[in-house]
Amino acid sequence: MATTSNGNSKKRDGGLSSLAPRKINVQKFSEARAAELESLHSIVSERLNKDFRSKRNKRRRTNSYNNQPAKKRYIKRQKSESLIGQVSGGGDHEVKITRRVKRRMELKGNPESGFCTSGDGTKRLRTHVWHAKRFTMTKLWGFHLPLGLHGRGRGSRDVLKQSRQGVLVHDASYHIAVQLEGPEGSLLSILNMLLEPSPSSYSKEVFDSILTGRSYENAMLYHVEPPVSQAIAPVTYMWRPSQIPKRRDEEKGGDGIGTDRPVSDRDYVDFRKLWVWIHASSFTEGYAILKVACQKQMNETGVSVDCFSLEGQLAKLEIFGPKASHLLQKTLHPATSSSEDPSIFKKCSMEKAEVKNVADPYKEENVSSGAILAQLVIDPRLILNSPRDDSTMSFETTKTEPTESLETTTNTEAKTLPEVFSCLWDANSELNPPEEENMLCWEKHQSRMDSLCLDDPAADVPKVSSRLRSSRSCPLLLLKHKKLGNAPTGWSLILPLSWIKVFWNAFVSKGAHAIGQREKRWVSCDDGLPFFPSDFPDCKAYSSFTLSEAADLEEKAQRRPPAIRPFRIPIPPPWNSIHVTRSIGESSNQKLTSNGTNGVEISSSGGNLFDGIVARTSDSLTAFLQTFTSDNLLLFPHNTSKPNHLMKTLEEDDKKVRAQIHQSSKKLCLVRVLLHAFKEGSFEEGAVVCAPTLADISLLKSSCGEGEEGRVTIPQSSVSSYFQEQPSGSWELNVPEDTLTEQTHRWPIGFVTTGFVRGSKKPAAEAFCDAILLGRLRDKQWRDKDVKRRKKQIYVLVRNLRSCAFRLALATIVLEQQDSCDVHCF
């Protein structure tokens, strides 16, 4: 309607007042505009001299539609899709399909549980296709895992930059959960038997937070009687949320008296469930020892404790970086509102004005370290990111769309939040997989056609798989990473395995930088955290992993000509060679260097496997030091004050640990240290850490120490013979015999497990050194020095195995810096 200056509204034109036709008949249109088309044709024919043939220089463009390679690929794709449709649709006749089509069906499918496997039984992650197109894949621990980006293993600078300024995402679905079910007291007894630190060693506040399921905890899993027994792997354990234990019939109003049926463990609310997440390299060993502990607990108390694996049911995604909370806020939109948790959104809206007013629930100051958040979130594919789309689309409007598939597949949304998360903890329950991609694309296409007021003649509902259940909301658990040193803020997402593709694509499309095993190790070393299994020499997974690496390096070396083939070095490091240094120090009145070895019995058990213990908690290191009170070792583990109600329990545990350590006092006791180069040097993996003399320290610290005269070196002939390989395949330390070699020889006290990372602002290497030898070195370096001039770091010498030069480094003992334990790892 148009309004004139007089205020009278008139129609502009009678033809324009009617609505435009929805459909156009081409034949009637051409008949109505015949005169215009004829005039246009005459003009074009005059310009072309009535020659409508295409020019030779333009025939390639006009024939571009007839692309033979593309046509062949299209025909092959159509055949494979038709075969897939015949196989999925079923039938009486047998359809023979190729291996390529079978593999494509497996990788394209999204089963509710279980991993796809290759011909040799190796499992594939759900994100295998995404990683295989971009990363170098390797077989590790029964999985096809992404090793890193293609190339020579470089690119650490960009990854560290992303960890400091952006956000990184890693598919950690190779971590497998083991679920324990039973009475709370029995489960606590099992954890106290196998874990270090045990749950009973924490304060009451932390213990209650862990026991009620509000937070998780990290620990080291041992065979029996930690910490002297064989270590298995670092684990993460978390309890199912619960309240104060009561009888179920008491909750219903009954008195629980007069029942004729026998009382079982499940009749009490203290029947608890517990998850223990184990790395794939140690899962078989850890799962076996958990079942043995459950059987032992049942034999002693008569109470049954169930233990079973959740492999192929749950997945784990790790996100870390300063922008991790912002990524979660953009991707995770809760499907239901909760009056108990104020951090959960009440409405999922993409309107910008509304998002600005909502506080970020994932910021570090809003969520405590180690907390567990349970959320029911919308399928991220339903969140519209394009500005052309409807900016106020919410889950409520999506759920009420008049489509048949939506009415039959939203049974999960009708449940309450506790009922949904009970499915995660119930191993027998079946979790609903996400809606198929073609159905969501069809609905999005229909909504766009409706917004343009167009009718789609081929508006048929797409074919979907035969499964009956699917959902548009996913239950997940958010685990806030503990803040340790300079480590970036991180989260772990635990969700059903069938949903891993959906959230992976959402995170990557929103700017997350995917990393593999190599990049993850770079980030962990830059943050000063250990990486499993490379930085856990007391585990069997470390031995098997390093031996496989040694076999690969030997195979590559054999391909090179003998003239340029490098000499062999010990992989893994010969840890038992540290016994030689300890015997030298004990026989020479605690001096690490000796002018002669006469009368000194030097023995080494040989072998590459680690034979000793690693002190990972302040309590275990304190108990170890108290067994050597005569040595006056200057080591200061960081101990926090314990509450009074735990002192009696801790004293009993200390007595038991001290007795076990005293029985195995001949074994090595290593501690993890961080090595920083004093002036120069780059430390590689496998480098040997040696004990310096006071003359070495003064020489390398002096400013005039330049050139060959200001360096501490060994003869070039001794580089390849520092460690000698025995006929059995083990490596042993070559003890010097002549005087010249003795003067340049330095005794080993440890080895580097992770070397420097290129691009790090403050490069640091991770090493494990003997606690007794470190204490003697500190005593030697502090002697005759004022208290103010004493450094807490210890001066050591580090030499790469293929180098003849020793570099001066400062060793920082991790247990002297952290509060209580050193079991957190990437």
C-alpha positions in Angstrom: 0.0 0.0 0.0 1.3 3.5 -0.9 0.2 6.7 1.0 -0.2 10.0 -0.9 0.5 13.4 0.6 -3.2 13.9 1.2 -3.2 10.8 3.4 -5.3 8.7 0.9 -3.9 5.2 0.4 -4.1 3.9 -3.1 -2.8 0.9 -4.9 0.2 1.4 -7.0 -0.9 -0.9 -9.8 -3.5 -3.6 -10.0 -1.0 -6.2 -11.4 1.5 -5.6 -8.6 -1.1 -6.0 -5.9 -1.4 -9.7 -6.5 1.1 -12.1 -5.1 3.8 -13.4 -7.4 3.1 -16.9 -8.8 4.8 -19.8 -7.0 5.5 -21.7 -10.2 6.2 -20.5 -13.8 5.2 -22.4 -16.9 8.1 -22.0 -19.4 6.0 -22.6 -22.5 3.4 -20.0 -21.6 6.1 -17.6 -20.6 7.9 -18.0 -24.0 4.7 -17.5 -25.9 3.9 -14.3 -24.0 7.4 -12.9 -24.7 7.9 -14.2 -28.2 8.5 -10.8 -29.8 11.1 -9.9 -27.3 12.9 -13.3 -27.7 12.9 -12.9 -31.5 14.4 -9.5 -31.4 17.1 -10.7 -29.0 17.9 -13.6 -31.3 18.3 -11.3 -34.3 20.7 -9.1 -32.5 22.9 -12.0 -31.4 22.8 -13.6 -34.9 24.0 -10.3 -36.5 26.9 -10.1 -34.1 27.9 -13.7 -34.8 27.3 -13.5 -38.6 24.7 -16.3 -38.1 27.5 -18.7 -37.0 26.5 -20.2 -33.7 29.3 -22.7 -33.6 31.7 -22.4 -30.6 35.2 -21.1 -31.3 38.1 -23.5 -31.2 39.8 -21.6 -28.4 36.7 -22.0 -26.3 35.7 -25.6 -27.0 37.7 -26.8 -23.9 35.5 -24.7 -21.7 32.2 -25.7 -23.3 33.2 -29.4 -23.1 34.3 -29.2 -19.5 31.1 -30.9 -18.4 32.3 -34.0 -20.2 35.2 -34.8 -17.8 36.0 -38.4 -18.2 38.0 -39.0 -15.0 35.3 -37.2 -13.0 32.6 -39.2 -14.7 34.4 -42.5 -14.0 34.7 -41.5 -10.3 31.0 -40.6 -10.2 30.0 -43.9 -11.8 32.2 -45.8 -9.4 30.7 -43.9 -6.5 27.2 -44.6 -7.6 27.9 -48.3 -7.9 29.4 -48.5 -4.4 26.5 -46.6 -3.0 24.0 -48.9 -4.7 25.9 -51.9 -3.3 25.9 -50.3 0.2 22.1 -49.8 -0.1 21.5 -53.4 -1.2 23.6 -54.7 1.7 22.0 -52.4 4.3 18.5 -53.1 2.9 19.0 -56.8 3.1 17.5 -59.4 0.8 17.4 -63.1 0.0 20.1 -63.0 -2.7 23.8 -62.7 -1.7 25.5 -59.5 -2.8 29.3 -59.7 -3.3 31.0 -56.4 -2.5 34.7 -55.5 -2.7 37.0 -54.9 0.2 37.1 -51.2 -0.6 33.3 -50.9 -0.3 33.3 -53.0 2.9 35.9 -50.7 4.5 34.0 -47.6 3.4 30.9 -49.0 5.0 32.7 -49.6 8.3 34.4 -46.2 8.4 31.2 -44.3 7.3 29.0 -46.1 9.8 28.5 -45.0 13.4 27.6 -48.1 15.5 26.3 -47.6 19.1 29.3 -49.2 20.6 32.6 -50.9 19.8 35.5 -49.9 17.6 36.0 -50.8 13.9 39.0 -53.0 13.4 41.4 -53.6 10.5 42.3 -57.0 9.1 44.9 -57.7 11.8 42.5 -56.8 14.6 43.9 -53.3 15.3 41.2 -51.0 16.4 40.4 -47.7 14.7 39.2 -44.6 16.5 35.9 -43.0 15.4 37.9 -40.1 14.1 40.2 -42.4 12.1 39.2 -41.1 8.7 39.7 -37.4 9.8 43.2 -38.1 11.2 44.3 -40.4 8.4 43.9 -37.6 5.8 46.0 -35.2 7.8 48.3 -37.1 10.2 50.9 -39.8 10.1 49.2 -42.9 11.6 51.0 -45.5 13.6 50.0 -48.8 15.4 50.3 -48.4 19.1 48.8 -50.4 21.9 46.3 -52.1 19.7 45.0 -48.9 18.0 45.7 -46.9 14.9 46.7 -43.6 16.5 47.7 -40.3 15.0 51.4 -39.8 15.6 51.7 -36.3 14.3 51.6 -34.1 11.2 53.4 -35.3 8.1 57.1 -34.5 7.8 60.2 -35.0 9.8 58.6 -34.4 13.2 59.0 -30.6 13.3 56.4 -28.0 13.9 56.7 -27.7 17.7 56.8 -23.9 17.6 53.3 -23.7 16.1 51.9 -26.2 18.5 53.3 -24.5 21.5 52.0 -21.2 20.2 48.6 -22.7 19.9 48.8 -24.0 23.4 49.7 -20.6 24.8 47.3 -18.5 22.6 44.6 -20.8 21.2 43.0 -24.2 22.0 44.1 -27.7 21.3 41.9 -30.8 21.0 43.0 -34.5 21.3 41.0 -37.7 20.8 41.9 -39.8 23.9 39.4 -42.5 23.2 42.2 -45.1 23.7 41.8 -44.5 27.4 39.5 -47.2 28.7 37.3 -47.1 31.7 36.9 -50.0 34.2 33.7 -49.9 36.3 33.7 -51.2 39.9 30.4 -51.9 41.7 30.0 -52.8 45.3 29.7 -51.4 48.9 31.5 -48.2 49.5 33.8 -49.6 52.2 34.9 -52.5 49.9 35.7 -50.1 47.1 37.7 -47.9 49.4 39.7 -50.9 50.6 40.6 -51.8 47.0 41.7 -48.3 46.2 43.8 -48.0 49.3 45.4 -51.3 48.4 46.4 -50.4 44.8 46.6 -46.6 44.5 49.2 -44.1 45.6 48.3 -41.6 46.9 45.4 -43.5 48.5 42.0 -41.8 49.0 42.4 -41.9 52.7 45.6 -39.8 52.6 43.6 -36.6 51.6 42.1 -34.1 53.9 38.4 -34.5 55.0 37.2 -31.8 52.6 39.0 -33.2 49.6 38.0 -36.8 50.6 34.3 -35.9 50.8 34.4 -34.1 47.5 35.9 -37.1 45.8 33.6 -39.6 47.5 30.4 -37.7 46.7 31.4 -37.5 43.0 31.9 -33.7 42.8 35.6 -34.1 41.8 37.9 -36.7 40.5 41.5 -37.6 41.4 44.7 -38.9 39.8 46.8 -41.7 41.3 49.4 -44.3 40.4 48.1 -47.8 40.1 50.4 -50.6 41.6 50.2 -54.3 41.7 50.1 -54.7 45.5 51.4 -52.8 48.5 52.4 -49.5 46.8 54.9 -47.9 46.3 57.5 -50.6 46.4 55.7 -53.0 44.2 55.6 -52.9 40.4 53.9 -49.7 39.1 51.3 -50.2 36.3 50.1 -46.8 35.1 48.7 -43.4 36.2 45.0 -43.6 36.4 42.0 -41.2 36.9 39.2 -42.4 39.2 35.8 -40.9 39.9 32.8 -41.9 41.9 29.2 -41.9 40.8 27.5 -39.0 42.7 25.7 -40.0 45.8 24.4 -38.7 49.2 24.5 -40.0 52.7 24.1 -43.8 52.8 20.6 -45.0 53.7 18.5 -48.0 53.2 16.2 -47.9 50.2 13.1 -48.9 52.2 13.9 -46.1 54.7 13.8 -43.6 51.8 10.4 -44.9 50.8 9.1 -44.5 54.4 9.5 -48.1 55.7 11.4 -49.1 58.8 13.3 -51.9 57.0 12.3 -54.5 59.6 10.3 -57.7 59.1 11.4 -58.4 55.5 11.6 -62.1 54.8 13.9 -61.9 51.8 17.7 -61.9 52.3 19.5 -58.5 52.5 22.0 -58.0 49.6 24.6 -55.3 49.0 22.3 -53.5 46.5 19.6 -53.0 49.2 21.7 -50.2 50.6 22.3 -46.8 49.1 26.0 -47.2 49.9 26.2 -49.6 46.9 28.4 -47.4 44.8 29.9 -47.3 41.3 33.4 -46.2 40.4 35.3 -45.5 37.2 39.0 -46.1 36.8 40.4 -44.8 33.5 43.5 -46.6 32.3 45.8 -46.0 29.4 45.6 -48.5 26.5 49.2 -49.5 26.9 48.6 -50.8 30.4 44.9 -51.6 30.3 45.4 -55.4 30.2 47.7 -55.4 33.2 45.6 -52.9 35.1 42.3 -54.6 34.4 43.8 -57.9 35.6 45.1 -56.5 38.9 41.7 -54.8 39.6 39.9 -58.1 39.1 42.5 -59.8 41.4 41.9 -57.2 44.1 38.2 -57.6 43.9 38.5 -61.3 44.2 40.9 -60.9 47.2 38.4 -58.5 48.8 35.6 -61.0 48.4 37.6 -63.8 49.9 38.5 -61.7 52.9 35.1 -60.1 53.7 32.6 -62.3 51.8 31.2 -59.2 50.0 31.2 -59.4 46.2 32.6 -56.5 44.1 31.9 -56.5 40.4 34.6 -55.4 38.0 34.1 -55.1 34.2 35.4 -53.1 31.3 33.6 -50.3 29.5 35.7 -50.6 26.3 33.8 -49.4 23.2 31.1 -47.7 25.2 32.6 -44.4 26.4 34.9 -41.9 24.7 37.2 -39.2 26.0 38.1 -35.9 24.4 40.8 -33.6 25.8 40.7 -29.8 25.3 43.4 -27.5 26.7 44.5 -23.9 26.0 43.6 -20.4 27.2 40.6 -20.4 24.9 39.2 -23.8 25.9 36.4 -22.3 28.0 35.4 -20.0 25.1 35.2 -23.0 22.8 33.1 -24.9 25.2 30.7 -22.0 25.6 30.3 -21.8 21.9 29.8 -25.5 21.4 28.0 -26.9 24.4 24.4 -25.6 24.9 22.5 -27.4 27.7 19.2 -28.9 26.5 17.5 -28.6 29.9 17.5 -25.9 32.6 18.6 -26.9 36.2 17.6 -24.9 39.2 20.4 -26.5 41.2 23.2 -25.5 39.0 23.3 -21.8 38.2 26.0 -22.2 35.6 23.8 -24.1 33.2 22.0 -22.0 30.6 18.2 -21.8 30.8 17.9 -21.4 27.1 20.0 -22.2 24.1 19.8 -19.2 21.9 22.2 -17.9 19.3 21.1 -14.3 19.6 24.2 -12.2 20.2 22.6 -9.9 22.7 21.6 -12.8 24.9 24.9 -14.5 24.7 26.7 -11.4 26.0 24.6 -11.3 29.1 25.3 -14.9 30.1 28.4 -15.5 32.2 30.9 -18.0 31.0 30.3 -21.1 33.2 33.6 -22.7 32.1 36.0 -20.0 33.2 38.7 -20.9 35.7 37.3 -18.7 38.4 33.8 -20.2 38.1 34.8 -23.9 38.3 37.2 -25.3 40.9 40.2 -27.4 39.9 39.3 -31.1 39.5 35.6 -30.5 39.4 33.1 -32.7 37.5 30.2 -31.1 35.7 27.3 -33.2 34.3 25.4 -31.7 31.4 22.8 -32.7 28.8 23.7 -30.7 25.7 22.1 -30.2 22.3 23.6 -31.8 19.2 26.1 -29.1 18.1 24.9 -29.7 14.5 21.6 -28.1 15.4 23.3 -24.8 16.4 23.2 -22.4 13.5 26.4 -20.4 13.0 25.6 -18.7 9.7 24.3 -15.1 10.0 21.8 -15.8 7.3 20.2 -18.5 9.4 17.6 -17.8 12.0 19.6 -16.3 14.9 17.0 -17.1 17.6 16.8 -20.8 16.9 16.6 -22.7 20.2 16.3 -26.3 21.2 12.6 -25.9 22.1 11.7 -24.7 18.6 13.8 -27.5 17.0 12.1 -30.1 19.1 8.6 -29.1 18.0 9.3 -29.2 14.3 6.5 -31.1 12.5 8.7 -33.9 11.2 8.0 -37.6 11.7 11.6 -38.5 12.6 11.7 -35.9 15.4 8.7 -37.2 17.1 10.1 -40.8 17.2 13.6 -40.0 18.1 13.3 -37.5 21.1 12.6 -40.1 23.8 15.8 -39.0 25.6 14.7 -35.4 26.0 11.6 -36.5 27.8 13.6 -38.0 30.6 14.9 -36.0 33.5 18.6 -35.2 33.9 19.3 -37.8 36.6 17.7 -40.5 34.5 19.8 -39.6 31.5 23.1 -39.7 33.5 22.1 -43.0 35.1 22.4 -44.5 31.6 26.1 -43.4 31.5 26.8 -45.3 34.7 24.7 -48.3 33.9 26.7 -50.7 31.8 23.7 -52.6 30.7 21.8 -49.6 29.4 21.9 -48.6 25.7 22.8 -45.1 24.9 21.0 -43.5 22.0 23.3 -42.6 19.1 23.0 -39.2 17.4 20.6 -38.5 14.5 22.0 -39.4 11.1 23.6 -36.7 9.0 21.4 -37.0 6.0 18.2 -36.5 8.1 19.6 -33.3 9.6 20.7 -32.1 6.2 17.3 -32.8 4.7 15.5 -30.9 7.5 17.9 -28.0 7.1 17.2 -27.9 3.4 13.5 -28.0 4.0 13.7 -25.1 6.4 15.7 -23.0 3.9 13.2 -23.8 1.1 10.3 -22.7 3.4 12.1 -19.5 4.3 12.4 -18.7 0.5 8.8 -19.7 -0.1 9.8 -22.4 -2.6 8.5 -25.9 -3.0 10.9 -28.8 -3.5 9.5 -31.4 -5.9 11.9 -34.0 -4.6 11.0 -33.5 -0.9 11.0 -37.1 0.0 12.3 -38.2 3.5 15.8 -39.6 3.1 16.6 -43.2 3.8 18.1 -43.9 7.2 19.5 -46.9 8.8 17.3 -49.6 10.4 18.1 -48.6 14.0 15.1 -47.6 16.1 16.6 -45.1 18.5 18.4 -41.9 18.0 18.7 -38.7 19.9 19.4 -35.0 19.5 20.9 -34.4 22.9 23.9 -36.0 24.5 24.7 -36.6 28.1 28.4 -35.9 29.0 30.7 -35.3 31.9 33.1 -32.3 32.0 36.3 -32.8 34.0 38.2 -29.7 34.8 42.0 -30.3 34.7 44.0 -29.6 37.8 46.1 -26.4 37.6 49.7 -27.4 37.9 52.5 -24.9 37.3 52.3 -23.3 33.9 50.0 -25.9 32.4 47.2 -24.4 30.3 43.6 -24.6 31.3 42.1 -27.9 30.2 39.0 -30.0 30.1 38.2 -33.7 29.5 34.9 -34.6 28.0 33.4 -38.1 28.7 30.6 -39.0 26.4 29.2 -42.0 24.6 31.4 -43.4 21.9 28.8 -42.9 19.1 28.8 -39.1 19.7 32.6 -38.6 19.3 32.4 -37.7 15.6 29.8 -35.1 16.2 31.7 -33.1 18.9 35.0 -33.6 17.1 33.8 -32.0 14.0 32.2 -29.2 16.0 35.4 -28.4 17.9 37.6 -28.5 14.9 35.2 -26.3 12.8 35.2 -23.7 15.6 39.0 -23.2 15.6 40.4 -26.0 17.7 43.9 -27.3 16.6 44.0 -31.1 16.6 47.2 -32.8 17.8 48.6 -36.3 17.9 50.8 -38.2 20.2 54.0 -36.4 19.3 52.4 -32.9 19.7 50.9 -33.9 23.0 54.3 -34.9 24.3 55.7 -31.5 23.3 53.0 -29.7 25.2 53.4 -31.8 28.3 57.2 -31.3 28.3 56.8 -27.5 27.8 54.5 -27.5 30.9 56.8 -29.6 33.0 54.4 -32.6 33.2 55.3 -36.2 32.6 53.9 -38.0 29.5 52.9 -41.6 29.7 54.6 -44.0 29.0 57.7 -42.1 28.0 58.3 -40.6 31.5 57.4 -43.6 33.6 60.5 -45.9 33.6 59.1 -48.0 36.4 56.2 -49.3 34.3 56.2 -52.2 31.9 54.6 -50.0 29.2 57.7 -47.9 29.2 60.0 -50.9 28.6 57.8 -52.3 25.8 57.4 -48.8 24.2 61.2 -48.0 24.2 62.1 -51.5 23.0 59.8 -51.1 20.0 61.3 -47.6 19.3 64.8 -49.2 19.5 63.8 -51.8 17.0 62.5 -49.2 14.6 65.7 -47.1 14.9 67.8 -50.1 14.3 65.9 -51.0 11.2 66.3 -47.5 9.8 70.0 -47.6 10.6 70.5 -50.9 8.8 69.2 -49.3 5.6 72.1 -46.8 5.6 75.5 -47.7 4.2 78.0 -48.9 6.8 80.3 -45.9 6.2 77.7 -43.4 7.5 75.8 -45.7 9.8 75.7 -44.2 13.4 77.0 -46.3 16.3 74.6 -48.0 18.5 73.4 -46.4 21.8 71.4 -48.0 24.6 67.7 -47.7 24.3 66.1 -47.8 26.9 68.8 -46.3 29.1 70.8 -48.7 31.3 69.3 -47.7 34.6 71.1 -50.3 36.6 74.5 -48.6 35.8 73.6 -46.1 38.5 74.4 -48.8 41.0 78.0 -48.4 40.1 78.0 -44.8 41.0 76.3 -45.5 44.3 78.9 -48.2 45.1 81.7 -45.9 44.3 80.3 -43.2 46.6 79.7 -45.6 49.5 83.2 -47.1 49.3 85.0 -43.7 49.1 83.4 -42.0 52.0 80.6 -40.5 50.0 82.8 -39.1 47.3 81.5 -39.5 43.8 84.9 -39.4 42.1 87.8 -41.7 42.9 91.4 -41.8 41.7 91.3 -45.5 41.7 89.0 -48.4 42.0 91.2 -50.7 44.0 89.3 -52.6 46.6 86.0 -51.4 45.3 83.6 -54.0 44.3 81.7 -52.7 41.3 78.7 -54.7 40.4 75.8 -54.1 38.0 73.0 -56.5 37.5 72.9 -55.4 33.8 69.8 -55.4 31.7 67.8 -52.6 30.3 64.7 -53.1 32.4 64.3 -50.8 35.3 64.8 -52.4 38.7 63.8 -49.9 41.5 61.1 -47.6 42.7 60.2 -44.0 41.7 59.1 -41.7 44.6 56.0 -39.9 43.3 54.6 -38.6 46.5 56.1 -36.6 49.4 55.1 -39.3 51.9 56.9 -42.1 50.0 60.0 -39.9 49.6 60.0 -39.0 53.3 59.6 -42.6 54.3 62.5 -43.5 52.0 64.7 -40.8 53.5 64.0 -41.8 57.0 65.5 -45.3 56.3 68.8 -43.5 55.5 69.0 -41.2 58.4 72.8 -41.8 58.8 73.4 -40.2 55.4 71.8 -36.9 56.3 70.4 -36.5 52.8 69.6 -32.9 52.0 66.2 -33.5 50.2 63.2 -31.5 51.2 59.9 -33.0 50.0 57.0 -30.5 50.1 54.7 -31.8 52.8 51.3 -30.3 53.6 49.8 -30.3 57.0 47.5 -33.2 57.6 44.3 -33.1 59.7 44.3 -34.8 63.1 41.8 -37.5 62.1 44.2 -38.7 59.4 47.5 -38.7 61.4 47.0 -42.1 62.9 46.2 -43.7 59.6 49.2 -42.0 57.9 51.5 -43.1 60.7 50.5 -46.7 60.2 51.0 -46.3 56.4 54.4 -44.8 56.9 55.5 -47.6 59.1 54.4 -50.2 56.5 56.1 -48.2 53.6 59.3 -47.8 55.7 59.5 -51.5 56.3 58.9 -52.3 52.7 61.6 -49.8 51.5 64.0 -51.1 54.1 63.6 -54.6 52.6 64.4 -53.3 49.2 67.0 -50.7 50.1 69.4 -52.0 47.5 67.1 -51.0 44.8 67.2 -47.6 43.1 64.9 -44.8 44.3 64.5 -42.2 41.6 62.8 -38.8 41.6 61.7 -36.8 38.7 63.8 -33.6 38.0 63.5 -30.8 35.5 66.8 -29.8 33.9 67.5 -26.3 32.7 70.7 -25.5 30.8 72.9 -23.1 32.8 74.4 -21.3 29.8 74.2 -23.4 26.7 73.2 -26.8 25.5 70.3 -28.8 24.2 69.5 -32.1 26.0 68.2 -35.0 24.0 66.1 -38.0 25.0 68.4 -40.7 26.5 71.1 -38.2 27.6 73.1 -39.3 30.6 73.1 -37.1 33.8 76.4 -37.2 35.6 77.8 -36.0 38.9 80.1 -33.0 38.5 83.1 -32.1 40.6 83.5 -28.7 42.2 86.2 -27.9 39.7 83.8 -28.7 36.8 81.2 -26.3 38.2 83.6 -23.5 38.7 85.1 -24.0 35.3 81.8 -24.0 33.4 80.4 -21.1 35.5 83.3 -18.8 34.8 83.0 -16.3 32.1 86.4 -17.1 30.7 85.5 -20.7 30.1 85.5 -20.5 26.3 87.1 -22.8 23.7 88.5 -26.3 24.3 90.2 -25.3 27.6 87.0 -24.1 29.2 85.0 -27.3 28.4 84.5 -30.6 30.2 84.7 -33.4 27.7 85.6 -37.0 27.4 87.8 -38.5 24.6 86.1 -39.1 21.3 87.1 -42.7 21.5 85.2 -43.0 24.8 81.9 -41.7 23.4 80.9 -45.0 21.7 82.4 -47.1 24.5 80.9 -45.3 27.5 78.3 -48.0 27.6 79.1 -51.5 26.3 76.6 -53.9 24.9 76.9 -57.4 26.3 76.3 -60.7 24.4 73.0 -61.1 26.1 71.8 -57.8 24.6 72.0 -55.7 27.8 74.1 -52.6 28.3 76.6 -52.0 31.1 78.7 -49.1 32.2 82.3 -49.3 31.0 84.4 -48.7 34.2 87.6 -46.8 33.3 90.9 -48.6 34.0 93.7 -46.2 32.7 94.5 -42.9 34.4 93.7 -40.6 31.5 90.2 -42.0 31.1 89.6 -41.9 34.9 90.3 -38.2 35.0 87.7 -37.4 32.3 85.2 -40.0 33.3 82.0 -38.8 35.1 79.7 -41.2 37.0 76.0 -41.4 35.9 73.3 -40.6 38.4 70.3 -40.6 36.0 69.0 -40.3 32.5 66.8 -37.9 30.4 63.5 -39.3 29.4 62.2 -36.3 27.4 64.5 -33.8 25.8 64.2 -30.1 24.9 61.3 -28.9 22.7 62.1 -26.4 20.0 60.2 -23.2 20.4 59.8 -23.4 24.1 60.2 -20.1 25.9 62.0 -21.8 28.8 63.4 -25.1 27.5 63.4 -27.8 30.1 64.2 -31.5 29.9 62.7 -34.2 32.2 65.0 -36.7 33.8 65.0 -39.3 36.6 67.9 -39.3 39.0 68.8 -41.3 42.1 67.6 -39.6 45.3 70.6 -40.7 47.4 73.1 -39.3 44.9 71.2 -36.1 44.5 71.2 -35.6 48.3 75.0 -36.2 48.4 75.6 -33.8 45.5 73.6 -31.1 47.3 75.5 -31.7 50.5 78.8 -31.4 48.6 77.8 -28.2 46.8 76.4 -26.5 50.0 79.4 -27.3 52.1 81.4 -24.2 53.1 78.8 -21.9 51.7 76.6 -19.2 53.4 72.9 -20.0 53.8 72.0 -17.0 51.5 74.2 -18.3 48.7 72.8 -21.8 48.7 70.7 -22.7 45.7 67.8 -25.1 45.9 68.7 -26.4 42.5 71.5 -28.9 42.1 74.3 -28.6 39.6 74.6 -31.6 37.3 76.4 -32.5 34.1 74.4 -33.7 31.1 75.9 -35.3 28.0 74.1 -36.5 24.9 75.0 -40.1 24.1 76.6 -39.1 20.7 78.5 -36.1 22.0 81.7 -35.8 23.9 80.9 -32.5 25.7 79.3 -32.2 29.1 76.9 -29.3 29.7 76.2 -27.7 33.1 72.5 -27.8 34.1 70.4 -27.0 37.1 68.3 -29.8 38.4 65.0 -29.0 40.1 63.4 -31.9 42.1 59.6 -31.8 41.3 58.5 -33.2 44.7 60.2 -30.2 46.4 58.0 -27.8 44.3 54.6 -29.5 44.2 52.2 -29.8 47.1 52.0 -33.6 47.6 52.4 -35.9 44.6 53.8 -36.2 41.1 51.2 -38.5 39.4 49.5 -36.0 37.1 50.4 -36.6 33.5 49.2 -35.8 30.0 
